[in-house]
Each structure stands twice: as structure tokens, then as C-alpha cells.
Amino acid sequence: MSVLFKRAATRLTHNLQTAGTCNTRSADKENHMKILITGGAGYIGSHVAKMLGGQGHELLVFDNLSSGHEWAVVAGKLVKGDLGEMLLLNEVMYVFRPEAVIHFAASIEVEESVRDPLKYYNNNVCNTLNLLEAMKFANVKNLLYSSSAAVYGIPAAIPVAETAEMKPINPYGATKEMTERILRDVAAAEDFHYIALRYFNVAGADADGRIGQAYAKPTHLITRALRCAKGEAAKLSIYGTDYPTPDGTCIRDYIHIDDIARAHVQALGHLMETGRSDVMNCGYGRGFSVKEVVSMAKKVTGIDFPVEETDRRAGDPPALIADSTRLKERTGWTPQHDDLEFIIRSAWEWELVIGQKLLTASAP
């Protein structure tokens, strides 16, 4: 180990020891782990961290805060860093020595990936390679990976199972497919184990109201609709009304953020117990069209906000609905919030407080 690295590692150790933390581990540590979470200040990562922190695990969040927020880290310690910073990443991995890594950090906008594919291949694939190198350097063998239903493209059958062919139709989905292929190859060659969770459409907010989606320019349908209801956007655009679906708009499987967080907790437990690599869908197994979601958003908010029907958006498949049988059978996961109205209502309640949350966080 170089002198430079030794000095950096010593400095980082001190920083980790003195950094503030929002969770306290219980005295019984037998079933508690050290977990590094990349992108843990973002929407999904922060909810997973909150749930794991509540169980007493020792967490370290690694996030560049490009789309995440420091206030969203309500459990664990935060190191601000980018996966492209190899020296810092190696230091963090070597000093913290987690038993598992949960990898959320990624660029996630389908339309942007069509316009700027290099950004997506750099951030989603190259930076994952950096993470895997750092894990190997520190002898960390377990990874829970945030994948996406976008790997399926336009599936031949609905609902779609994990055995379906991966045929992504946009660069975002291609980066997720490519990363899954890398993980599969590494697991075949080395003592390395992973589970890739393929999300469908994650929505809603923490039931306790502490955290939720906080993108400056949201692309998720439910959040865009609610921002229109608040008067923060002049109108809601529906991208495409000529899809081969009952009402002509895209159909998606919407899953509440707390159920996604619970899926991560149970999948991680399964991975650590069995050591078997796997891929698992995360969804409810039923879908709602864009028009159905808009109608429910108007019902929940009581506001008839303006809607504009416009052309299709690049890279959107007509329908994506999950078959999550494997997740349920292998991890024991059971959905708690399979209710579109509840999902939208939790998101709306969050939208009503998020402005004050952001204002408080930015105050000197």
C-alpha cells in the first residue's frame, strides 16, 4: 500500500469516526451488517437506508448529491463522493469494509438517455466497473444492484417474468442490461454474489413523511401531475395516446416506495443467507394507464389541473407489468401498499411539505 494511500485512509478513518450519524445500532449486533449504499441520498436509496437504519445496521452512504440531498440521509453517515473518483472510492471501501454494497447511483431518465447516451454509459456502466474494482480491492463479495424493467424493452408477454428476453429499446435500459451481464460474468468467475432487482414504476413517499421524491425537474408521471396540481407547472403533458392499449396511453406497474425498500431489505437478507446470485422483478403485477393515473391524481388532490395530449416520447414501451412471483417465493416479500390511491396520496402529502423541507435545508 502506498504512503499516499495510507495517509488518505487514516484521514478517512478519522472523518468517518467524527461524522454525524442519525442512526444508533442496538447492543445486539449479531444480525446487523456494515452496508455501503451508493446513491443513498437519492429517492429510492434514502428510503432503503431509512429502513435498514431502523433495523440497526451500520450504514455508509456514498453520494455525489447530483440529484440526492443531504437532508434525505436520515440513517447512517454520508461521504460526498463520485464513483469516478477511484482513489476516494477505494479509500472508503478499504476503511469501512462493508459486508455488502447496495448500488443505486445511476442516471435514470429514459428520454435523456436517448439524447445523451454517452453520459449513461459512463455513469451507469463505467462507474459500476469502478465500484466492482473497489469491492474486489477490499474483498467485499456481496452486491444488491438497482436494475430496471427497462431491460425488457417491449416484452412479448405481460406480465413479464425474469426469464423473458432482455431487449432494451433505449440506452438507459441497455446500460442496465449491460451491467447485469457484467455482474453475471464476475459471479461466474469469482467468489462474488449479487441480486439485481428490476424495478417497475416506483412512486409515493415515506409513510412517516420524512423523505420523498425531490427532483428539481421530475420526469415521473405522478410527481409531474402533482406539481401541476400545486400550480408549479402550467399543464401536464401526456406523451402519446396511440399506443396499443385500451385507452391509447402507456400502462405501467406502480409500486410504493416503502414496498420497494422492503424488497431490498428482504432480498439482501436472502443474499447474505444463501450466497446465491439472482435477478428479481419488483412490482405489484397489475398496471394503470397514464390516463387512469391522471384521473386518480385529480381525485386525490381535488384539483382539475390542465392536461395536454402530445406526441410519443422516445424510448417508451406501451406496457410494462411485473410478475414478481420469484421475489415473493424466494424472499418472503409481501406488498403492503398495493393501492394506487394510497400511492398518490402519500406522494401528494409529501408534495405539500417538500417546499418547506428544501427551504429549510438551503437556509444558512
PLY file of the C-alpha trace (Angstrom):
ply
format ascii 1.0
element vertex 364
property float x
property float y
property float z
element edge 363
property int vertex1
property int vertex2
end_header
0.00 0.00 0.00
1.42 3.39 -0.98
2.30 6.06 1.57
-0.22 8.36 -0.11
-2.96 5.77 0.27
-2.06 5.10 3.92
-2.31 8.81 4.72
-5.61 9.12 2.87
-7.01 6.05 4.61
-6.00 7.41 8.02
-7.69 10.72 7.21
-10.84 8.99 6.02
-10.98 6.80 9.12
-10.90 9.94 11.26
-13.64 11.54 9.15
-15.88 8.50 9.45
-15.37 8.37 13.19
-16.23 12.03 13.67
-19.02 12.40 11.08
-22.54 12.84 12.39
-24.93 9.93 12.20
-28.68 9.66 12.50
-28.97 6.02 13.50
-27.84 4.14 16.57
-27.07 0.47 16.45
-28.59 -1.69 19.15
-26.45 -3.59 21.60
-27.29 -6.89 19.85
-25.15 -6.78 16.69
-25.26 -10.44 15.70
-27.59 -9.92 12.77
-26.50 -6.41 11.91
-24.25 -5.60 8.99
-21.99 -2.88 7.71
-23.53 -1.77 4.41
-22.26 0.76 1.90
-25.03 2.43 -0.14
-24.14 4.28 -3.32
-26.73 6.89 -4.24
-28.17 6.62 -0.74
-29.15 10.30 -0.66
-31.47 9.84 -3.64
-35.13 8.92 -3.81
-35.05 5.13 -3.55
-31.68 4.88 -1.80
-32.73 7.14 1.07
-35.87 5.10 1.76
-33.89 1.85 1.78
-31.28 3.40 4.07
-34.01 4.62 6.43
-35.47 1.12 6.70
-32.08 -0.57 7.17
-31.03 2.04 9.71
-34.18 1.38 11.67
-33.09 -2.25 11.93
-29.77 -1.24 13.45
-27.41 -1.82 10.52
-24.29 0.34 10.26
-24.60 2.35 7.07
-22.28 4.47 4.98
-23.88 6.49 2.19
-21.66 7.38 -0.78
-23.32 10.01 -2.95
-22.21 12.96 -5.10
-25.51 14.75 -4.34
-26.08 15.48 -8.03
-29.73 14.52 -7.60
-29.80 13.48 -3.94
-30.00 15.63 -0.82
-28.04 15.63 2.41
-31.26 16.02 4.42
-32.55 12.77 2.91
-29.83 10.79 4.69
-31.77 10.09 7.87
-29.80 6.94 8.69
-26.07 6.34 8.51
-23.11 8.55 7.68
-22.65 10.43 4.42
-19.46 10.65 2.37
-19.82 13.06 -0.53
-18.05 11.49 -3.49
-18.39 10.31 -7.05
-17.88 6.76 -8.31
-15.48 8.20 -10.84
-13.12 9.21 -8.03
-11.25 5.92 -7.77
-8.84 6.93 -5.01
-11.65 8.13 -2.75
-13.81 5.12 -3.60
-11.00 2.68 -2.80
-10.30 4.52 0.45
-13.93 4.37 1.52
-14.27 0.69 0.65
-10.96 -0.25 2.31
-11.58 1.70 5.52
-15.28 0.94 6.00
-15.00 -2.72 4.89
-18.74 -3.35 4.36
-20.19 -6.82 4.30
-22.44 -5.78 1.43
-22.91 -2.94 -1.04
-26.24 -1.65 -2.35
-25.74 0.15 -5.64
-28.31 2.83 -6.54
-26.12 5.56 -8.04
-27.09 6.00 -11.69
-28.59 8.28 -14.31
-32.21 7.24 -14.77
-34.09 9.37 -17.32
-35.10 7.39 -20.41
-35.59 10.38 -22.71
-32.28 11.95 -21.67
-30.50 8.65 -22.31
-31.71 8.78 -25.92
-30.34 12.31 -26.29
-27.09 11.77 -24.36
-26.18 8.06 -24.38
-22.51 8.62 -23.50
-23.50 10.14 -20.16
-25.44 6.98 -19.37
-22.75 4.53 -20.42
-20.15 6.47 -18.43
-22.20 6.85 -15.27
-24.16 3.59 -15.25
-21.62 1.15 -16.70
-18.12 2.59 -16.30
-18.78 3.78 -12.75
-20.22 0.39 -11.83
-16.95 -1.15 -13.04
-15.14 1.26 -10.72
-17.33 0.11 -7.85
-16.68 -3.56 -8.60
-12.92 -2.92 -8.72
-13.09 -1.17 -5.35
-15.11 -4.04 -3.89
-12.56 -6.55 -5.16
-9.73 -4.44 -3.73
-11.35 -4.53 -0.27
-12.53 -8.17 -0.59
-16.24 -7.25 -0.47
-18.24 -10.07 -2.05
-21.93 -9.14 -1.91
-23.84 -6.63 -4.03
-27.52 -5.67 -4.28
-27.99 -3.93 -7.62
-30.67 -1.44 -8.63
-31.76 -2.59 -12.08
-34.87 -1.77 -14.09
-37.76 -3.21 -16.05
-36.33 -1.17 -18.93
-34.11 -4.18 -19.69
-37.15 -5.94 -21.18
-37.92 -3.31 -23.81
-41.26 -4.30 -25.32
-41.89 -7.74 -23.78
-43.63 -10.47 -25.75
-45.90 -11.34 -22.82
-47.50 -9.36 -19.98
-46.93 -9.71 -17.06
-43.22 -10.15 -17.70
-41.13 -12.69 -15.77
-37.37 -12.65 -15.18
-36.95 -15.38 -17.81
-38.14 -13.04 -20.57
-35.57 -11.98 -23.14
-33.80 -8.73 -22.40
-34.26 -6.42 -25.42
-33.98 -2.81 -24.20
-35.20 -0.12 -26.57
-33.33 2.83 -25.07
-29.78 3.50 -23.83
-30.89 3.63 -20.19
-32.26 0.09 -20.39
-29.18 -1.01 -22.32
-26.88 0.21 -19.53
-28.85 -1.81 -17.00
-28.74 -4.91 -19.19
-25.00 -4.46 -19.76
-24.36 -4.08 -16.03
-26.36 -7.21 -15.26
-24.24 -9.08 -17.81
-21.07 -7.83 -16.10
-22.35 -8.95 -12.70
-23.22 -12.37 -14.09
-19.76 -12.78 -15.60
-17.98 -11.67 -12.42
-20.09 -14.02 -10.28
-19.22 -16.91 -12.61
-15.50 -16.17 -12.38
-15.00 -15.16 -8.75
-16.29 -15.52 -5.21
-18.85 -12.79 -5.76
-22.60 -12.80 -5.20
-25.33 -10.40 -6.28
-29.03 -9.86 -6.65
-30.33 -7.49 -9.32
-33.74 -6.04 -8.52
-35.60 -4.98 -11.64
-37.89 -2.13 -10.63
-41.06 -1.24 -12.38
-42.51 2.25 -11.62
-41.62 3.37 -8.11
-43.82 6.12 -6.66
-45.16 7.58 -3.44
-43.35 8.79 -0.34
-42.26 7.64 3.08
-45.35 6.95 5.19
-43.76 8.92 8.06
-43.43 11.99 5.85
-39.69 12.47 6.47
-38.43 11.86 2.94
-39.76 11.56 -0.60
-39.06 12.38 -4.22
-37.30 15.73 -4.59
-36.14 16.15 -8.18
-35.88 19.73 -9.43
-37.21 18.63 -12.84
-39.26 15.47 -12.25
-39.89 13.05 -15.11
-42.07 10.59 -13.16
-45.74 10.86 -14.12
-47.23 11.02 -10.62
-44.86 13.73 -9.44
-45.37 15.76 -12.62
-49.14 15.53 -12.15
-48.94 16.65 -8.54
-46.65 19.56 -9.39
-49.32 20.67 -11.88
-51.94 20.39 -9.15
-49.78 22.67 -7.00
-49.57 25.20 -9.81
-45.83 24.69 -10.29
-46.35 23.69 -13.94
-48.80 25.17 -16.43
-50.02 21.80 -17.69
-49.35 18.07 -17.65
-48.26 16.58 -20.95
-49.41 13.05 -21.85
-46.83 11.65 -24.24
-48.67 9.53 -26.78
-52.32 8.45 -27.00
-51.96 5.98 -29.86
-50.34 3.04 -28.07
-51.89 -0.44 -28.45
-53.58 -0.21 -25.03
-57.28 0.15 -24.09
-57.17 3.97 -23.83
-54.14 4.55 -26.06
-51.76 5.60 -23.28
-48.85 3.70 -21.73
-49.55 1.22 -18.95
-47.20 0.84 -16.02
-46.99 -1.18 -12.80
-46.75 1.40 -9.97
-45.18 0.23 -6.71
-44.99 2.21 -3.47
-41.54 3.29 -2.34
-41.88 1.61 1.07
-42.63 -1.73 -0.61
-39.56 -1.28 -2.80
-37.49 -0.54 0.31
-38.84 -3.66 1.99
-37.98 -5.70 -1.10
-34.37 -4.54 -0.80
-34.18 -5.43 2.87
-35.55 -8.92 2.28
-33.52 -9.52 -0.88
-30.34 -8.52 0.96
-31.16 -10.90 3.78
-31.76 -13.67 1.24
-28.45 -12.93 -0.49
-26.46 -12.98 2.73
-28.14 -16.18 3.91
-27.89 -18.18 0.69
-24.97 -16.63 -1.21
-26.88 -17.28 -4.44
-26.89 -14.73 -7.24
-30.25 -13.93 -8.75
-32.47 -11.40 -10.56
-35.91 -10.46 -9.28
-38.75 -8.27 -10.52
-40.26 -5.68 -8.17
-43.85 -4.77 -8.95
-47.45 -5.50 -8.00
-48.47 -7.41 -11.10
-51.13 -5.02 -12.33
-50.92 -1.86 -14.36
-52.59 1.52 -14.76
-52.64 3.69 -17.86
-51.42 7.27 -17.91
-55.00 8.49 -18.15
-56.03 6.37 -15.15
-53.18 7.79 -13.09
-54.09 11.35 -14.08
-57.72 10.73 -13.12
-56.67 9.38 -9.71
-54.31 12.34 -9.15
-57.20 14.72 -9.78
-59.37 12.76 -7.34
-56.73 12.76 -4.59
-55.85 16.45 -4.93
-59.35 17.69 -5.69
-57.84 19.83 -8.46
-58.76 19.58 -12.14
-55.36 20.63 -13.49
-54.91 21.14 -17.24
-53.73 18.20 -19.36
-52.26 18.28 -22.86
-52.06 15.27 -25.17
-48.90 15.35 -27.26
-46.57 13.12 -29.29
-44.93 9.98 -28.00
-41.73 10.29 -26.02
-38.66 8.48 -27.35
-37.93 5.11 -25.72
-41.27 4.40 -24.03
-42.70 0.84 -24.38
-46.52 0.51 -24.47
-46.88 -1.60 -21.32
-44.73 -2.98 -18.50
-46.25 -5.10 -15.74
-44.27 -7.30 -13.38
-44.50 -10.94 -12.50
-42.92 -10.79 -9.03
-43.54 -14.41 -8.07
-39.81 -15.10 -7.71
-39.28 -12.20 -5.28
-42.22 -13.32 -3.15
-41.31 -17.01 -3.09
-37.58 -16.65 -2.50
-37.51 -13.74 -0.04
-40.96 -13.82 1.56
-41.70 -10.30 0.34
-45.37 -9.30 0.67
-46.64 -5.94 -0.63
-48.21 -3.65 1.96
-49.39 -0.73 -0.20
-50.82 -2.18 -3.43
-53.27 0.68 -3.86
-52.87 3.42 -6.48
-54.87 5.92 -4.44
-52.65 5.36 -1.39
-49.52 5.71 -3.52
-50.67 9.03 -4.97
-51.99 10.31 -1.65
-48.65 9.67 0.10
-46.89 11.48 -2.74
-49.34 14.40 -2.51
-48.88 14.74 1.24
-45.13 14.84 0.62
-45.51 17.46 -2.11
-47.34 19.69 0.35
-44.34 19.77 2.71
-41.38 19.42 0.36
-41.11 23.15 -0.32
-40.51 23.91 3.32
-38.08 20.99 3.59
-35.97 22.32 0.72
-36.17 25.89 2.03
-35.00 24.81 5.49
-32.17 22.73 4.03
-30.88 25.65 1.97
-31.05 28.18 4.81
-27.62 29.42 6.06
0 1
1 2
2 3
3 4
4 5
5 6
6 7
7 8
8 9
9 10
10 11
11 12
12 13
13 14
14 15
15 16
16 17
17 18
18 19
19 20
20 21
21 22
22 23
23 24
24 25
25 26
26 27
27 28
28 29
29 30
30 31
31 32
32 33
33 34
34 35
35 36
36 37
37 38
38 39
39 40
40 41
41 42
42 43
43 44
44 45
45 46
46 47
47 48
48 49
49 50
50 51
51 52
52 53
53 54
54 55
55 56
56 57
57 58
58 59
59 60
60 61
61 62
62 63
63 64
64 65
65 66
66 67
67 68
68 69
69 70
70 71
71 72
72 73
73 74
74 75
75 76
76 77
77 78
78 79
79 80
80 81
81 82
82 83
83 84
84 85
85 86
86 87
87 88
88 89
89 90
90 91
91 92
92 93
93 94
94 95
95 96
96 97
97 98
98 99
99 100
100 101
101 102
102 103
103 104
104 105
105 106
106 107
107 108
108 109
109 110
110 111
111 112
112 113
113 114
114 115
115 116
116 117
117 118
118 119
119 120
120 121
121 122
122 123
123 124
124 125
125 126
126 127
127 128
128 129
129 130
130 131
131 132
132 133
133 134
134 135
135 136
136 137
137 138
138 139
139 140
140 141
141 142
142 143
143 144
144 145
145 146
146 147
147 148
148 149
149 150
150 151
151 152
152 153
153 154
154 155
155 156
156 157
157 158
158 159
159 160
160 161
161 162
162 163
163 164
164 165
165 166
166 167
167 168
168 169
169 170
170 171
171 172
172 173
173 174
174 175
175 176
176 177
177 178
178 179
179 180
180 181
181 182
182 183
183 184
184 185
185 186
186 187
187 188
188 189
189 190
190 191
191 192
192 193
193 194
194 195
195 196
196 197
197 198
198 199
199 200
200 201
201 202
202 203
203 204
204 205
205 206
206 207
207 208
208 209
209 210
210 211
211 212
212 213
213 214
214 215
215 216
216 217
217 218
218 219
219 220
220 221
221 222
222 223
223 224
224 225
225 226
226 227
227 228
228 229
229 230
230 231
231 232
232 233
233 234
234 235
235 236
236 237
237 238
238 239
239 240
240 241
241 242
242 243
243 244
244 245
245 246
246 247
247 248
248 249
249 250
250 251
251 252
252 253
253 254
254 255
255 256
256 257
257 258
258 259
259 260
260 261
261 262
262 263
263 264
264 265
265 266
266 267
267 268
268 269
269 270
270 271
271 272
272 273
273 274
274 275
275 276
276 277
277 278
278 279
279 280
280 281
281 282
282 283
283 284
284 285
285 286
286 287
287 288
288 289
289 290
290 291
291 292
292 293
293 294
294 295
295 296
296 297
297 298
298 299
299 300
300 301
301 302
302 303
303 304
304 305
305 306
306 307
307 308
308 309
309 310
310 311
311 312
312 313
313 314
314 315
315 316
316 317
317 318
318 319
319 320
320 321
321 322
322 323
323 324
324 325
325 326
326 327
327 328
328 329
329 330
330 331
331 332
332 333
333 334
334 335
335 336
336 337
337 338
338 339
339 340
340 341
341 342
342 343
343 344
344 345
345 346
346 347
347 348
348 349
349 350
350 351
351 352
352 353
353 354
354 355
355 356
356 357
357 358
358 359
359 360
360 361
361 362
362 363
